[in-house]
Amino acid sequence: MIKYTKWYLPIIFLTLCLCSLHSTAQDHSIKLSIPSNQKTLLLPVPNAKIALNSTVKLTLWGRKIDTNFMALNTWNTENTQKFIRLLIIELNDENNTAKGESLNYTLSWSTTDTTGKNIKLASLANKTLPYLIYPDKSWLAQSILLHPKTNKINTDWYTKPQSLYANFVTNEALLNEKGYPKNKFSQWLFDRPRAIYQLYILTEDPKWLKEGTKLAKFYLANIDDTGQFKLKDSYDLKYLMPNGLLYYYLLTGDKEVINVLKAFYDRALSWNPTYDGEHRFWTERHQAAALNIAIAYWEVTGSIAAKNRIDEIIEATVQMVFNPKDDWPLRGCPQHTYKSHEGKAGNSPVCSPWMMALLSDSLWRYYRLSNDTNSAALLSAFGDFMPHYGIHFTNERFDNKVLPLYLAAMDNKLLEIKNPYTDGQHACDVASLIGKSLYIKKKTTEDTYILQELFNVFVQQCKDINKKYQNKKHDYLPMLPPRRFGWTYSTTSDLPWLESWLSSDNTQ
């Protein structure tokens, strides 16, 4: 049994506050390749990089270019100083000096240099979306995915098979052939646009920017004014997937997304995050959906109500984990009854590792945005749960593998749901959960040997699942059902850098 004391949360809170503070950036200029025929440009900016009170200038071969600058959005964090998140750069016509070419400009900023232009908060006046620019993919990953600034990491083991699967799930003819037309609602679970956009950010292959935008626009077109997903006859919270739309906004500046996220937010308020222990329906997946929506809406608007909603959902989860109902022992997960989860008779407390991976992803994003100590404590506890309750061992027929459980039942193992044929399909997302937990634990100098070993096992399984791409016969690999692509990749873009960071000697 996991042993927590009344000092557990305060110690984590204090340590993380000391270890996880964002540092301000030292870079004050970047190089940008800009096509000569593009006049309105969109630059996503990492947090704490360009202050809103900075002056900015764009130069070409040492000559200052006549340019206007607008902040389309700022980072909504606890930082008292405002930092730009989306910067619009408007070039005047006379800068069109080399048609058909891309020229290398220098963008520089300062809070003391008065030779640059001030930045004003504004919205796009025309309907034509700006052209995306950024200096390198690490910059873009910091801006959108909230990755840290890293040295070059080999992501081929992750992105090469993902690209082949993506070639399948973005090919309408292949999907139709397999019985999955694009209007079949079930295949839109687990945020496919998000997973495709992440593939673009990790590879810079422009195909995936185009395909991600195509998917995002199709999804947007199937959301009504009330936030209902129109391809499904009835309202279902888990089909409201905000992060792909959030990424679409951050990569294009399309303000239509803000209205849709507001509709999602209003609709998701019907979800009660507090578990009352009376067999009311509750799953980690729905808690994650409500939290994702509140975070995305807060990210783009800074809404105080959305921030309060985030804190409400996280506090409700904290109570489930650290003050469970019915005198259940502390186990490191948001315990609820089998009946609440499955709708069938059974009072055993249960938790779902793969659904916890979804919840951990939203907690992780909020932690990366805000250094929220409650989120950090939950991520740490989820890691404690996994080796004690969240896995099962197969027999020789399945190579004696350790696999994540589909559903862990703590007091009645007969209610446990496990399948040695399919549980390995969640190796990647559960590995990502464990990696995020390890990141928190490494910051607090906690002993992580067993959890690190489990992380290594699941990462290797994730790699082994994808090894078949090496013997491909086509430029694609089927992944069925197509929603599996989303659960495998939408919450796991951190996995390559987490694996690299955790295997290095500089994790303290």
TORKERO-501426 format. One record per residue (C-alpha): residue in one letter; x, y, z. Coordinates in steps of 0.25 Angstrom, whole numbers, padded with zeros to 4 digits, always signed. Example, Ala and Ser with C-alpha at 12.3 -4.5 7.8 and 13.67 -1.06 7.14 Angstrom:
<recs>
A+0049-0018+0031
S+0055-0004+0029
</recs>
This chain:
<recs>
M+0000+0000+0000
I+0005+0014-0003
K+0008+0022+0010
Y+0004+0037+0009
T+0005+0046+0021
K-0002+0059+0024
W+0011+0065+0021
Y+0011+0059+0007
L+0004+0070-0001
P+0011+0082+0006
I+0025+0076+0004
I+0022+0074-0011
F+0016+0088-0012
L+0028+0095-0006
T+0038+0087-0013
L+0032+0089-0027
C+0030+0104-0024
L+0045+0105-0022
C+0049+0096-0034
S+0039+0099-0045
L+0039+0114-0046
H+0039+0118-0061
S+0052+0126-0064
T+0052+0138-0073
A+0058+0137-0087
Q+0071+0142-0091
D+0069+0142-0106
H+0066+0156-0111
S+0066+0153-0126
I+0063+0142-0136
K+0065+0139-0150
L+0052+0137-0159
S+0051+0132-0173
I+0039+0140-0179
P+0034+0137-0194
S+0034+0150-0201
N+0019+0149-0205
Q+0014+0148-0191
K+0011+0161-0184
T+0003+0157-0171
L+0011+0147-0163
L+0007+0140-0150
L+0019+0137-0140
P+0015+0128-0128
V+0024+0131-0117
P+0028+0123-0105
N+0025+0128-0091
A+0033+0138-0084
K+0040+0142-0097
I+0035+0155-0102
A+0029+0164-0092
L+0016+0172-0097
N+0024+0185-0093
S+0035+0182-0102
T+0039+0190-0115
V+0041+0181-0127
K+0048+0183-0140
L+0050+0175-0153
T+0062+0176-0161
L+0068+0171-0174
W+0083+0172-0177
G+0084+0182-0165
R+0073+0191-0171
K+0060+0193-0162
I+0048+0189-0170
D+0035+0197-0169
T+0026+0188-0161
N+0014+0188-0152
F+0013+0179-0140
M+0001+0174-0132
A-0001+0164-0121
L-0012+0155-0124
N-0012+0148-0111
T-0004+0148-0098
W+0000+0137-0089
N-0010+0135-0077
T-0001+0131-0066
E+0001+0136-0051
N+0013+0144-0056
T+0010+0159-0053
Q+0017+0163-0066
K+0010+0161-0079
F+0017+0153-0090
I+0012+0151-0104
R+0007+0138-0109
L+0003+0141-0123
L+0010+0153-0131
I+0005+0158-0144
I+0015+0164-0153
E+0010+0173-0164
L+0020+0177-0175
N+0018+0188-0184
D+0017+0186-0200
E+0030+0193-0202
N+0037+0181-0196
N+0033+0172-0207
T+0047+0172-0213
A+0050+0158-0218
K+0037+0151-0223
G+0037+0136-0222
E+0049+0136-0211
S+0049+0135-0196
L+0058+0145-0189
N+0065+0143-0176
Y+0060+0154-0167
T+0064+0157-0152
L+0053+0160-0142
S+0059+0167-0129
W+0052+0172-0117
S+0056+0180-0105
T+0049+0187-0093
T+0060+0198-0093
D+0063+0201-0108
T+0054+0212-0113
T+0057+0210-0128
G+0047+0199-0129
K+0032+0200-0130
N+0022+0198-0119
I+0013+0186-0119
K-0002+0188-0118
L-0012+0177-0114
A-0022+0176-0126
S-0030+0166-0134
L-0029+0162-0149
A-0037+0172-0157
N-0038+0163-0170
K-0042+0149-0172
T-0030+0144-0179
L-0022+0136-0169
P-0007+0140-0167
Y+0005+0132-0171
L+0011+0124-0160
I+0026+0127-0157
Y+0036+0122-0146
P+0051+0121-0145
D+0052+0106-0142
K+0043+0094-0138
S+0048+0095-0123
W+0043+0109-0123
L+0029+0104-0128
A+0029+0092-0119
Q+0031+0102-0107
S+0020+0111-0112
I+0009+0101-0115
L+0012+0088-0108
L+0019+0094-0096
H+0032+0086-0098
P+0044+0091-0091
K+0055+0097-0100
T+0064+0084-0103
N+0076+0080-0111
K+0073+0072-0123
I+0066+0059-0120
N+0064+0048-0129
T+0049+0046-0130
D+0049+0036-0142
W+0045+0024-0133
Y+0032+0032-0130
T+0030+0040-0143
K+0033+0031-0154
P+0022+0020-0150
Q+0013+0031-0147
S+0014+0037-0160
L+0011+0024-0167
Y-0002+0023-0158
A-0005+0037-0161
N-0004+0034-0176
F-0015+0024-0173
V-0024+0032-0164
T-0024+0045-0173
N-0027+0037-0186
E-0042+0037-0188
A-0042+0026-0198
L-0035+0016-0189
L-0044+0020-0178
N-0056+0018-0186
E-0051+0004-0191
K-0049+0000-0176
G-0063+0004-0173
Y-0060+0018-0166
P-0066+0029-0174
K-0062+0043-0169
N-0076+0045-0164
K-0076+0033-0155
F-0075+0040-0141
S-0068+0029-0133
Q-0055+0031-0141
W-0054+0046-0136
L-0051+0042-0122
F-0037+0045-0116
D-0035+0058-0124
R-0029+0054-0137
P-0026+0068-0141
R-0017+0070-0129
A-0009+0057-0132
I-0007+0062-0146
Y-0003+0076-0142
Q+0007+0070-0132
L+0013+0062-0143
Y+0015+0074-0152
I+0022+0081-0140
L+0031+0070-0137
T+0035+0068-0152
E+0032+0081-0159
D+0026+0073-0171
P+0017+0083-0177
K+0007+0072-0181
W+0003+0070-0166
L+0000+0085-0164
K-0009+0084-0176
E-0016+0071-0172
G-0017+0076-0158
T-0024+0089-0162
K-0033+0081-0172
L-0037+0072-0160
A-0039+0084-0151
K-0048+0091-0161
F-0056+0078-0163
Y-0058+0077-0148
L-0061+0092-0146
A-0072+0090-0157
N-0079+0079-0149
I-0080+0087-0136
D-0093+0095-0134
D-0095+0108-0127
T-0098+0101-0114
G-0085+0093-0114
Q-0092+0080-0119
F-0084+0070-0128
K-0094+0069-0139
L-0089+0055-0144
K-0094+0049-0131
D-0109+0049-0129
S-0108+0052-0114
Y-0099+0061-0105
D-0086+0054-0101
L-0076+0061-0093
K-0064+0053-0098
Y-0067+0057-0113
L-0064+0072-0109
M-0049+0072-0112
P-0043+0086-0110
N-0028+0084-0112
G-0028+0081-0127
L-0036+0094-0128
L-0026+0101-0119
Y-0014+0097-0127
Y-0022+0102-0140
Y-0024+0115-0133
L-0009+0116-0129
L-0004+0112-0143
T-0014+0121-0151
G-0020+0132-0142
D-0034+0128-0146
K-0043+0135-0136
E-0055+0126-0139
V-0048+0116-0130
I-0051+0125-0118
N-0066+0125-0120
V-0066+0110-0121
L-0057+0108-0109
K-0067+0117-0101
A-0079+0108-0106
F-0071+0096-0101
Y-0068+0102-0088
D-0082+0106-0085
R-0087+0092-0089
A-0077+0085-0081
L-0081+0092-0068
S-0092+0082-0067
W-0081+0072-0063
N-0080+0071-0048
P-0066+0068-0045
T-0068+0065-0030
Y-0070+0050-0027
D-0081+0048-0017
G-0079+0033-0015
E-0093+0029-0018
H-0091+0022-0031
R-0093+0034-0039
F-0087+0033-0053
W-0072+0037-0053
T-0060+0033-0061
E-0046+0039-0062
R-0048+0041-0077
H-0060+0051-0074
Q-0052+0058-0063
A-0041+0060-0073
A-0051+0065-0084
A-0056+0076-0075
L-0043+0080-0070
N-0037+0081-0084
I-0048+0090-0089
A-0047+0099-0077
I-0032+0100-0079
A-0033+0102-0094
Y-0043+0113-0092
W-0035+0120-0081
E-0022+0119-0090
V-0028+0127-0101
T-0037+0137-0092
G-0031+0138-0078
S-0045+0136-0073
I-0046+0137-0058
A-0058+0128-0058
A-0050+0117-0066
K-0039+0118-0057
N-0048+0116-0045
R-0054+0104-0052
I-0040+0098-0054
D-0037+0099-0040
E-0051+0093-0036
I-0048+0081-0045
I-0034+0079-0040
E-0038+0081-0025
A-0049+0071-0027
T-0039+0061-0033
V-0030+0064-0021
Q-0041+0060-0011
M-0043+0047-0019
V-0028+0043-0018
F-0024+0048-0005
N-0037+0048+0003
P-0045+0036-0003
K-0059+0032+0000
D-0064+0021+0008
D-0051+0020+0016
W-0044+0014+0004
P-0029+0013+0006
L-0020+0023-0001
R-0016+0017-0014
G-0011+0029-0023
C-0023+0030-0032
P-0037+0036-0033
Q-0045+0024-0027
H-0059+0022-0031
T-0068+0010-0031
Y-0069+0000-0042
K-0084+0003-0043
S-0080+0018-0045
H-0070+0015-0056
E-0077+0003-0063
G-0092+0005-0060
K-0092-0009-0054
A-0094-0015-0040
G-0081-0014-0032
N-0076-0006-0021
S-0061-0009-0022
P-0053+0004-0024
V-0047+0005-0038
C-0038+0013-0046
S-0034+0012-0061
P-0020+0014-0064
W-0022+0018-0079
M-0033+0028-0075
M-0023+0033-0064
A-0014+0036-0076
L-0024+0045-0082
L-0026+0052-0068
S-0011+0053-0066
D-0009+0060-0079
S-0019+0071-0076
L-0012+0072-0062
W+0001+0073-0069
R-0003+0084-0078
Y-0008+0092-0067
Y+0005+0089-0059
R+0013+0094-0070
L+0005+0107-0072
S+0004+0110-0057
N+0013+0102-0048
D+0001+0098-0041
T+0005+0089-0029
N-0008+0082-0028
S-0006+0077-0042
A+0008+0073-0039
A+0003+0065-0026
L-0007+0058-0034
L+0003+0054-0045
S+0013+0049-0035
A+0002+0041-0028
F-0003+0035-0041
G+0011+0029-0043
D+0011+0023-0029
F-0002+0016-0034
M+0003+0009-0046
P+0013-0001-0041
H+0004-0005-0029
Y-0009-0006-0035
G-0009-0002-0050
I-0002-0014-0057
H-0004-0029-0059
F+0006-0040-0063
T+0003-0049-0075
N+0007-0063-0076
E+0018-0070-0085
R+0008-0070-0097
F+0009-0055-0097
D+0024-0054-0093
N+0022-0052-0079
K+0019-0037-0082
V+0015-0026-0072
L+0003-0019-0077
P-0005-0007-0073
L-0019-0011-0068
Y-0031-0006-0075
L-0038-0005-0062
A-0032-0007-0048
A-0042-0012-0037
M-0035-0011-0024
D-0045-0019-0015
N-0051-0029-0025
K-0041-0035-0035
L-0053-0042-0042
L-0057-0028-0047
E-0044-0025-0053
I-0043-0023-0068
K-0031-0028-0075
N-0028-0034-0088
P-0014-0038-0092
Y-0017-0037-0107
T-0021-0022-0106
D-0016-0016-0093
G-0002-0013-0100
Q-0009-0003-0109
H-0009+0006-0097
A+0006+0005-0095
C+0010+0018-0101
D-0001+0027-0094
V+0002+0020-0080
A+0017+0021-0083
S+0014+0036-0084
L+0006+0037-0071
I+0018+0030-0064
G+0028+0039-0071
K+0021+0052-0066
S+0020+0046-0052
L+0035+0043-0052
Y+0038+0058-0057
I+0030+0063-0044
K+0037+0053-0035
K+0051+0056-0041
K+0048+0070-0037
T+0046+0066-0023
T+0058+0056-0022
E+0048+0045-0019
D+0053+0030-0021
T+0048+0026-0034
Y+0055+0013-0038
I+0043+0004-0039
L+0035+0014-0046
Q+0047+0017-0056
E+0048+0003-0059
L+0033+0002-0062
F+0034+0014-0071
N+0046+0008-0079
V+0037-0005-0081
F+0025+0002-0086
V+0034+0011-0095
Q+0040-0001-0101
Q+0026-0007-0103
C+0022+0006-0110
K+0034+0005-0119
D+0032-0010-0121
I+0017-0008-0125
N+0022+0001-0136
K+0034-0007-0141
K+0025-0013-0152
Y+0027+0000-0160
Q+0041-0004-0164
N+0034-0015-0172
K+0024-0007-0179
K+0018-0010-0193
H+0012+0003-0195
D+0013+0018-0191
Y+0003+0016-0180
L+0000+0006-0169
P-0014+0003-0165
M-0018+0006-0150
L-0032+0001-0146
P-0041+0006-0141
P-0036+0020-0146
R-0039+0026-0132
R-0027+0018-0127
F-0018+0027-0134
G-0023+0038-0125
W-0022+0031-0112
T-0008+0026-0116
Y-0002+0040-0121
S-0011+0051-0116
T-0006+0051-0101
T+0008+0046-0104
S+0016+0057-0112
D+0025+0059-0099
L+0029+0044-0099
P+0042+0046-0108
W+0047+0057-0100
L+0043+0051-0086
E+0050+0038-0090
S+0063+0046-0094
W+0062+0055-0081
L+0060+0043-0072
S+0071+0035-0078
S+0081+0047-0076
D+0089+0050-0064
N+0083+0064-0063
T+0069+0062-0058
Q+0071+0069-0045
</recs>
